[in-house]
């Protein structure tokens, strides 16, 4: 099984949307993403402005991605198709985003659903992130300092 992490390109935009809408936890439809300003054109602009997203591939199939907002020092997205979870791809995608952000920032952050049943919370803690607090009644903020 051939697997790897590579920088995302504008040719991956449809794959990024397919992956993002495939998840079971924190699911959003394309319509909901569009309402949040996450559109194909917005992704194109981000991808063309510099390295900010990475794709995980298994046997040449895009199965996960991470994305960072470098200016804001934020890991913006990390998603894996449900049938490919548990293979270490999320960890590797997170490391790619962290490396890019730590290239410019001492402290980085992300926001995720704070529900204890959401697996992302345990995942981020295991990867060395610290729970910084609640953002609102639903979401929490994690932070990580460059070591």
Rosetta constraint file for C-alpha pairs under 8 A:
AtomPair CA 1 CA 58 HARMONIC 6.79 0.50
AtomPair CA 1 CA 59 HARMONIC 6.05 0.50
AtomPair CA 2 CA 57 HARMONIC 7.86 0.50
AtomPair CA 2 CA 58 HARMONIC 5.60 0.50
AtomPair CA 2 CA 59 HARMONIC 4.88 0.50
AtomPair CA 2 CA 60 HARMONIC 7.52 0.50
AtomPair CA 3 CA 56 HARMONIC 7.20 0.50
AtomPair CA 3 CA 57 HARMONIC 5.31 0.50
AtomPair CA 3 CA 58 HARMONIC 4.31 0.50
AtomPair CA 3 CA 59 HARMONIC 6.12 0.50
AtomPair CA 3 CA 60 HARMONIC 7.66 0.50
AtomPair CA 4 CA 56 HARMONIC 5.73 0.50
AtomPair CA 4 CA 57 HARMONIC 5.36 0.50
AtomPair CA 4 CA 58 HARMONIC 6.79 0.50
AtomPair CA 5 CA 54 HARMONIC 6.50 0.50
AtomPair CA 5 CA 55 HARMONIC 5.58 0.50
AtomPair CA 5 CA 56 HARMONIC 4.55 0.50
AtomPair CA 5 CA 57 HARMONIC 6.37 0.50
AtomPair CA 5 CA 92 HARMONIC 7.33 0.50
AtomPair CA 5 CA 93 HARMONIC 6.92 0.50
AtomPair CA 6 CA 54 HARMONIC 5.45 0.50
AtomPair CA 6 CA 55 HARMONIC 5.42 0.50
AtomPair CA 6 CA 56 HARMONIC 6.67 0.50
AtomPair CA 6 CA 57 HARMONIC 8.00 0.50
AtomPair CA 7 CA 51 HARMONIC 6.85 0.50
AtomPair CA 7 CA 52 HARMONIC 7.84 0.50
AtomPair CA 7 CA 53 HARMONIC 5.94 0.50
AtomPair CA 7 CA 54 HARMONIC 4.29 0.50
AtomPair CA 7 CA 55 HARMONIC 6.11 0.50
AtomPair CA 8 CA 12 HARMONIC 6.11 0.50
AtomPair CA 8 CA 47 HARMONIC 7.28 0.50
AtomPair CA 8 CA 51 HARMONIC 7.83 0.50
AtomPair CA 8 CA 52 HARMONIC 7.88 0.50
AtomPair CA 8 CA 53 HARMONIC 5.24 0.50
AtomPair CA 8 CA 54 HARMONIC 4.75 0.50
AtomPair CA 8 CA 55 HARMONIC 5.51 0.50
AtomPair CA 9 CA 13 HARMONIC 7.41 0.50
AtomPair CA 9 CA 47 HARMONIC 6.25 0.50
AtomPair CA 9 CA 48 HARMONIC 7.87 0.50
AtomPair CA 10 CA 43 HARMONIC 7.75 0.50
AtomPair CA 10 CA 44 HARMONIC 5.66 0.50
AtomPair CA 10 CA 47 HARMONIC 6.29 0.50
AtomPair CA 10 CA 48 HARMONIC 7.36 0.50
AtomPair CA 12 CA 16 HARMONIC 6.16 0.50
AtomPair CA 13 CA 17 HARMONIC 6.43 0.50
AtomPair CA 13 CA 40 HARMONIC 6.51 0.50
AtomPair CA 13 CA 43 HARMONIC 6.90 0.50
AtomPair CA 13 CA 44 HARMONIC 7.30 0.50
AtomPair CA 14 CA 18 HARMONIC 6.13 0.50
AtomPair CA 14 CA 40 HARMONIC 7.92 0.50
AtomPair CA 15 CA 19 HARMONIC 6.04 0.50
AtomPair CA 15 CA 62 HARMONIC 6.53 0.50
AtomPair CA 16 CA 20 HARMONIC 6.03 0.50
AtomPair CA 16 CA 64 HARMONIC 7.72 0.50
AtomPair CA 16 CA 65 HARMONIC 6.80 0.50
AtomPair CA 17 CA 21 HARMONIC 6.06 0.50
AtomPair CA 17 CA 30 HARMONIC 7.25 0.50
AtomPair CA 18 CA 22 HARMONIC 6.13 0.50
AtomPair CA 19 CA 23 HARMONIC 6.94 0.50
AtomPair CA 19 CA 63 HARMONIC 6.61 0.50
AtomPair CA 19 CA 64 HARMONIC 6.25 0.50
AtomPair CA 19 CA 65 HARMONIC 7.67 0.50
AtomPair CA 19 CA 79 HARMONIC 6.83 0.50
AtomPair CA 19 CA 80 HARMONIC 6.60 0.50
AtomPair CA 19 CA 81 HARMONIC 5.67 0.50
AtomPair CA 20 CA 27 HARMONIC 7.48 0.50
AtomPair CA 20 CA 28 HARMONIC 7.43 0.50
AtomPair CA 20 CA 79 HARMONIC 6.17 0.50
AtomPair CA 20 CA 80 HARMONIC 7.79 0.50
AtomPair CA 20 CA 81 HARMONIC 7.85 0.50
AtomPair CA 21 CA 27 HARMONIC 6.21 0.50
AtomPair CA 21 CA 28 HARMONIC 5.87 0.50
AtomPair CA 21 CA 29 HARMONIC 5.63 0.50
AtomPair CA 21 CA 30 HARMONIC 6.88 0.50
AtomPair CA 22 CA 27 HARMONIC 7.39 0.50
AtomPair CA 22 CA 81 HARMONIC 5.96 0.50
AtomPair CA 22 CA 82 HARMONIC 7.18 0.50
AtomPair CA 23 CA 27 HARMONIC 5.56 0.50
AtomPair CA 23 CA 79 HARMONIC 7.22 0.50
AtomPair CA 23 CA 80 HARMONIC 7.09 0.50
AtomPair CA 23 CA 81 HARMONIC 5.93 0.50
AtomPair CA 23 CA 82 HARMONIC 5.91 0.50
AtomPair CA 24 CA 82 HARMONIC 7.12 0.50
AtomPair CA 25 CA 118 HARMONIC 6.78 0.50
AtomPair CA 26 CA 113 HARMONIC 7.32 0.50
AtomPair CA 28 CA 32 HARMONIC 5.76 0.50
AtomPair CA 28 CA 33 HARMONIC 6.33 0.50
AtomPair CA 29 CA 33 HARMONIC 6.20 0.50
AtomPair CA 30 CA 34 HARMONIC 6.09 0.50
AtomPair CA 31 CA 35 HARMONIC 6.30 0.50
AtomPair CA 32 CA 36 HARMONIC 6.49 0.50
AtomPair CA 33 CA 37 HARMONIC 6.47 0.50
AtomPair CA 33 CA 38 HARMONIC 5.05 0.50
AtomPair CA 33 CA 39 HARMONIC 6.92 0.50
AtomPair CA 34 CA 38 HARMONIC 4.95 0.50
AtomPair CA 34 CA 39 HARMONIC 5.21 0.50
AtomPair CA 37 CA 42 HARMONIC 7.21 0.50
AtomPair CA 38 CA 42 HARMONIC 5.99 0.50
AtomPair CA 38 CA 43 HARMONIC 6.94 0.50
AtomPair CA 39 CA 43 HARMONIC 6.28 0.50
AtomPair CA 40 CA 44 HARMONIC 6.07 0.50
AtomPair CA 41 CA 45 HARMONIC 6.15 0.50
AtomPair CA 42 CA 46 HARMONIC 6.26 0.50
AtomPair CA 43 CA 47 HARMONIC 6.02 0.50
AtomPair CA 44 CA 48 HARMONIC 6.01 0.50
AtomPair CA 45 CA 49 HARMONIC 6.18 0.50
AtomPair CA 46 CA 50 HARMONIC 7.00 0.50
AtomPair CA 46 CA 52 HARMONIC 7.15 0.50
AtomPair CA 47 CA 51 HARMONIC 6.53 0.50
AtomPair CA 47 CA 52 HARMONIC 6.38 0.50
AtomPair CA 47 CA 53 HARMONIC 7.05 0.50
AtomPair CA 52 CA 67 HARMONIC 5.58 0.50
AtomPair CA 52 CA 68 HARMONIC 5.15 0.50
AtomPair CA 52 CA 69 HARMONIC 6.70 0.50
AtomPair CA 52 CA 70 HARMONIC 6.92 0.50
AtomPair CA 52 CA 97 HARMONIC 7.39 0.50
AtomPair CA 52 CA 100 HARMONIC 7.66 0.50
AtomPair CA 53 CA 65 HARMONIC 6.98 0.50
AtomPair CA 53 CA 66 HARMONIC 5.52 0.50
AtomPair CA 53 CA 67 HARMONIC 4.13 0.50
AtomPair CA 53 CA 68 HARMONIC 6.29 0.50
AtomPair CA 53 CA 97 HARMONIC 7.31 0.50
AtomPair CA 54 CA 65 HARMONIC 5.42 0.50
AtomPair CA 54 CA 66 HARMONIC 5.36 0.50
AtomPair CA 54 CA 67 HARMONIC 6.48 0.50
AtomPair CA 54 CA 93 HARMONIC 6.59 0.50
AtomPair CA 54 CA 96 HARMONIC 7.12 0.50
AtomPair CA 54 CA 97 HARMONIC 7.60 0.50
AtomPair CA 55 CA 62 HARMONIC 6.38 0.50
AtomPair CA 55 CA 63 HARMONIC 7.47 0.50
AtomPair CA 55 CA 64 HARMONIC 5.76 0.50
AtomPair CA 55 CA 65 HARMONIC 4.39 0.50
AtomPair CA 55 CA 66 HARMONIC 6.76 0.50
AtomPair CA 55 CA 93 HARMONIC 7.39 0.50
AtomPair CA 56 CA 62 HARMONIC 5.81 0.50
AtomPair CA 56 CA 63 HARMONIC 5.73 0.50
AtomPair CA 56 CA 64 HARMONIC 4.93 0.50
AtomPair CA 56 CA 65 HARMONIC 5.84 0.50
AtomPair CA 56 CA 89 HARMONIC 6.49 0.50
AtomPair CA 56 CA 93 HARMONIC 6.95 0.50
AtomPair CA 57 CA 61 HARMONIC 5.10 0.50
AtomPair CA 57 CA 62 HARMONIC 4.51 0.50
AtomPair CA 57 CA 63 HARMONIC 5.63 0.50
AtomPair CA 57 CA 64 HARMONIC 7.15 0.50
AtomPair CA 58 CA 62 HARMONIC 6.73 0.50
AtomPair CA 58 CA 63 HARMONIC 6.78 0.50
AtomPair CA 63 CA 80 HARMONIC 5.90 0.50
AtomPair CA 63 CA 81 HARMONIC 5.48 0.50
AtomPair CA 63 CA 84 HARMONIC 6.77 0.50
AtomPair CA 64 CA 78 HARMONIC 7.52 0.50
AtomPair CA 64 CA 79 HARMONIC 5.43 0.50
AtomPair CA 64 CA 80 HARMONIC 4.04 0.50
AtomPair CA 64 CA 81 HARMONIC 6.02 0.50
AtomPair CA 64 CA 89 HARMONIC 7.35 0.50
AtomPair CA 64 CA 90 HARMONIC 7.47 0.50
AtomPair CA 64 CA 93 HARMONIC 7.97 0.50
AtomPair CA 65 CA 77 HARMONIC 7.53 0.50
AtomPair CA 65 CA 78 HARMONIC 5.74 0.50
AtomPair CA 65 CA 79 HARMONIC 5.57 0.50
AtomPair CA 65 CA 80 HARMONIC 6.61 0.50
AtomPair CA 65 CA 93 HARMONIC 6.51 0.50
AtomPair CA 66 CA 75 HARMONIC 7.64 0.50
AtomPair CA 66 CA 76 HARMONIC 7.50 0.50
AtomPair CA 66 CA 77 HARMONIC 5.14 0.50
AtomPair CA 66 CA 78 HARMONIC 4.21 0.50
AtomPair CA 66 CA 79 HARMONIC 6.51 0.50
AtomPair CA 66 CA 93 HARMONIC 5.57 0.50
AtomPair CA 66 CA 94 HARMONIC 6.53 0.50
AtomPair CA 66 CA 96 HARMONIC 7.96 0.50
AtomPair CA 66 CA 97 HARMONIC 6.62 0.50
AtomPair CA 67 CA 75 HARMONIC 6.15 0.50
AtomPair CA 67 CA 76 HARMONIC 5.36 0.50
AtomPair CA 67 CA 77 HARMONIC 4.90 0.50
AtomPair CA 67 CA 78 HARMONIC 6.57 0.50
AtomPair CA 67 CA 97 HARMONIC 6.53 0.50
AtomPair CA 68 CA 73 HARMONIC 7.40 0.50
AtomPair CA 68 CA 74 HARMONIC 5.65 0.50
AtomPair CA 68 CA 75 HARMONIC 4.39 0.50
AtomPair CA 68 CA 76 HARMONIC 4.89 0.50
AtomPair CA 68 CA 77 HARMONIC 6.84 0.50
AtomPair CA 68 CA 97 HARMONIC 5.90 0.50
AtomPair CA 68 CA 101 HARMONIC 7.37 0.50
AtomPair CA 69 CA 73 HARMONIC 5.97 0.50
AtomPair CA 69 CA 74 HARMONIC 5.14 0.50
AtomPair CA 69 CA 75 HARMONIC 6.35 0.50
AtomPair CA 69 CA 76 HARMONIC 6.07 0.50
AtomPair CA 70 CA 74 HARMONIC 6.52 0.50
AtomPair CA 70 CA 100 HARMONIC 7.53 0.50
AtomPair CA 70 CA 101 HARMONIC 5.80 0.50
AtomPair CA 70 CA 104 HARMONIC 7.78 0.50
AtomPair CA 73 CA 101 HARMONIC 5.80 0.50
AtomPair CA 73 CA 105 HARMONIC 6.47 0.50
AtomPair CA 73 CA 107 HARMONIC 7.31 0.50
AtomPair CA 73 CA 108 HARMONIC 4.95 0.50
AtomPair CA 73 CA 109 HARMONIC 6.41 0.50
AtomPair CA 74 CA 101 HARMONIC 7.53 0.50
AtomPair CA 74 CA 108 HARMONIC 5.77 0.50
AtomPair CA 74 CA 109 HARMONIC 4.93 0.50
AtomPair CA 74 CA 110 HARMONIC 5.37 0.50
AtomPair CA 75 CA 97 HARMONIC 6.54 0.50
AtomPair CA 75 CA 98 HARMONIC 7.49 0.50
AtomPair CA 75 CA 108 HARMONIC 7.51 0.50
AtomPair CA 75 CA 109 HARMONIC 6.29 0.50
AtomPair CA 75 CA 110 HARMONIC 5.12 0.50
AtomPair CA 76 CA 110 HARMONIC 6.50 0.50
AtomPair CA 76 CA 111 HARMONIC 7.82 0.50
AtomPair CA 78 CA 90 HARMONIC 7.05 0.50
AtomPair CA 78 CA 93 HARMONIC 7.29 0.50
AtomPair CA 78 CA 94 HARMONIC 7.05 0.50
AtomPair CA 79 CA 90 HARMONIC 7.27 0.50
AtomPair CA 80 CA 84 HARMONIC 6.55 0.50
AtomPair CA 80 CA 85 HARMONIC 6.18 0.50
AtomPair CA 80 CA 89 HARMONIC 7.63 0.50
AtomPair CA 80 CA 90 HARMONIC 6.69 0.50
AtomPair CA 81 CA 85 HARMONIC 6.68 0.50
AtomPair CA 85 CA 89 HARMONIC 7.45 0.50
AtomPair CA 85 CA 90 HARMONIC 7.68 0.50
AtomPair CA 88 CA 92 HARMONIC 6.42 0.50
AtomPair CA 89 CA 93 HARMONIC 6.06 0.50
AtomPair CA 90 CA 94 HARMONIC 6.03 0.50
AtomPair CA 91 CA 95 HARMONIC 6.17 0.50
AtomPair CA 91 CA 127 HARMONIC 7.51 0.50
AtomPair CA 92 CA 96 HARMONIC 6.34 0.50
AtomPair CA 93 CA 97 HARMONIC 6.47 0.50
AtomPair CA 94 CA 98 HARMONIC 6.05 0.50
AtomPair CA 95 CA 99 HARMONIC 6.00 0.50
AtomPair CA 96 CA 100 HARMONIC 6.43 0.50
AtomPair CA 97 CA 101 HARMONIC 6.24 0.50
AtomPair CA 98 CA 102 HARMONIC 5.85 0.50
AtomPair CA 98 CA 108 HARMONIC 7.78 0.50
AtomPair CA 99 CA 103 HARMONIC 6.15 0.50
AtomPair CA 100 CA 104 HARMONIC 7.37 0.50
AtomPair CA 101 CA 105 HARMONIC 5.92 0.50
AtomPair CA 101 CA 108 HARMONIC 6.84 0.50
AtomPair CA 102 CA 106 HARMONIC 6.05 0.50
AtomPair CA 102 CA 107 HARMONIC 7.39 0.50
AtomPair CA 102 CA 108 HARMONIC 7.28 0.50
AtomPair CA 102 CA 146 HARMONIC 6.28 0.50
AtomPair CA 105 CA 146 HARMONIC 7.89 0.50
AtomPair CA 106 CA 145 HARMONIC 5.78 0.50
AtomPair CA 106 CA 146 HARMONIC 5.26 0.50
AtomPair CA 107 CA 143 HARMONIC 6.84 0.50
AtomPair CA 107 CA 144 HARMONIC 5.71 0.50
AtomPair CA 107 CA 145 HARMONIC 4.43 0.50
AtomPair CA 107 CA 146 HARMONIC 6.23 0.50
AtomPair CA 108 CA 143 HARMONIC 5.64 0.50
AtomPair CA 108 CA 144 HARMONIC 5.42 0.50
AtomPair CA 108 CA 145 HARMONIC 6.48 0.50
AtomPair CA 109 CA 141 HARMONIC 6.90 0.50
AtomPair CA 109 CA 142 HARMONIC 5.52 0.50
AtomPair CA 109 CA 143 HARMONIC 4.28 0.50
AtomPair CA 109 CA 144 HARMONIC 6.30 0.50
AtomPair CA 110 CA 141 HARMONIC 5.73 0.50
AtomPair CA 110 CA 142 HARMONIC 5.40 0.50
AtomPair CA 110 CA 143 HARMONIC 6.62 0.50
AtomPair CA 111 CA 135 HARMONIC 7.83 0.50
AtomPair CA 111 CA 139 HARMONIC 6.47 0.50
AtomPair CA 111 CA 140 HARMONIC 5.57 0.50
AtomPair CA 111 CA 141 HARMONIC 4.48 0.50
AtomPair CA 111 CA 142 HARMONIC 6.28 0.50
AtomPair CA 112 CA 120 HARMONIC 7.49 0.50
AtomPair CA 112 CA 121 HARMONIC 7.64 0.50
AtomPair CA 112 CA 139 HARMONIC 5.46 0.50
AtomPair CA 112 CA 140 HARMONIC 5.65 0.50
AtomPair CA 112 CA 141 HARMONIC 6.64 0.50
AtomPair CA 113 CA 118 HARMONIC 6.92 0.50
AtomPair CA 113 CA 121 HARMONIC 7.94 0.50
AtomPair CA 113 CA 138 HARMONIC 5.91 0.50
AtomPair CA 113 CA 139 HARMONIC 4.40 0.50
AtomPair CA 113 CA 140 HARMONIC 6.14 0.50
AtomPair CA 114 CA 118 HARMONIC 7.23 0.50
AtomPair CA 114 CA 121 HARMONIC 7.10 0.50
AtomPair CA 114 CA 134 HARMONIC 7.66 0.50
AtomPair CA 114 CA 138 HARMONIC 5.81 0.50
AtomPair CA 114 CA 139 HARMONIC 4.82 0.50
AtomPair CA 114 CA 140 HARMONIC 5.01 0.50
AtomPair CA 115 CA 138 HARMONIC 7.14 0.50
AtomPair CA 115 CA 139 HARMONIC 7.85 0.50
AtomPair CA 116 CA 121 HARMONIC 7.07 0.50
AtomPair CA 119 CA 123 HARMONIC 6.33 0.50
AtomPair CA 120 CA 124 HARMONIC 6.08 0.50
AtomPair CA 121 CA 125 HARMONIC 6.36 0.50
AtomPair CA 122 CA 126 HARMONIC 6.12 0.50
AtomPair CA 123 CA 127 HARMONIC 6.33 0.50
AtomPair CA 124 CA 128 HARMONIC 6.59 0.50
AtomPair CA 124 CA 129 HARMONIC 5.42 0.50
AtomPair CA 124 CA 130 HARMONIC 7.88 0.50
AtomPair CA 124 CA 142 HARMONIC 7.78 0.50
AtomPair CA 125 CA 129 HARMONIC 4.94 0.50
AtomPair CA 125 CA 130 HARMONIC 6.26 0.50
AtomPair CA 125 CA 131 HARMONIC 7.59 0.50
AtomPair CA 128 CA 144 HARMONIC 7.04 0.50
AtomPair CA 129 CA 142 HARMONIC 6.04 0.50
AtomPair CA 129 CA 143 HARMONIC 5.62 0.50
AtomPair CA 129 CA 144 HARMONIC 4.96 0.50
AtomPair CA 130 CA 142 HARMONIC 5.35 0.50
AtomPair CA 130 CA 143 HARMONIC 5.32 0.50
AtomPair CA 130 CA 144 HARMONIC 6.23 0.50
AtomPair CA 131 CA 140 HARMONIC 7.41 0.50
AtomPair CA 131 CA 141 HARMONIC 6.18 0.50
AtomPair CA 131 CA 142 HARMONIC 4.50 0.50
AtomPair CA 131 CA 143 HARMONIC 6.55 0.50
AtomPair CA 132 CA 140 HARMONIC 7.52 0.50
AtomPair CA 132 CA 141 HARMONIC 5.46 0.50
AtomPair CA 132 CA 142 HARMONIC 5.19 0.50
AtomPair CA 132 CA 143 HARMONIC 6.17 0.50
AtomPair CA 133 CA 140 HARMONIC 5.68 0.50
AtomPair CA 133 CA 141 HARMONIC 5.56 0.50
AtomPair CA 133 CA 142 HARMONIC 7.33 0.50
AtomPair CA 134 CA 138 HARMONIC 7.81 0.50
AtomPair CA 134 CA 139 HARMONIC 6.08 0.50
AtomPair CA 134 CA 140 HARMONIC 4.25 0.50
AtomPair CA 134 CA 141 HARMONIC 6.09 0.50
AtomPair CA 135 CA 139 HARMONIC 5.40 0.50
AtomPair CA 135 CA 140 HARMONIC 5.11 0.50
AtomPair CA 135 CA 141 HARMONIC 6.20 0.50
AtomPair CA 136 CA 140 HARMONIC 7.15 0.50
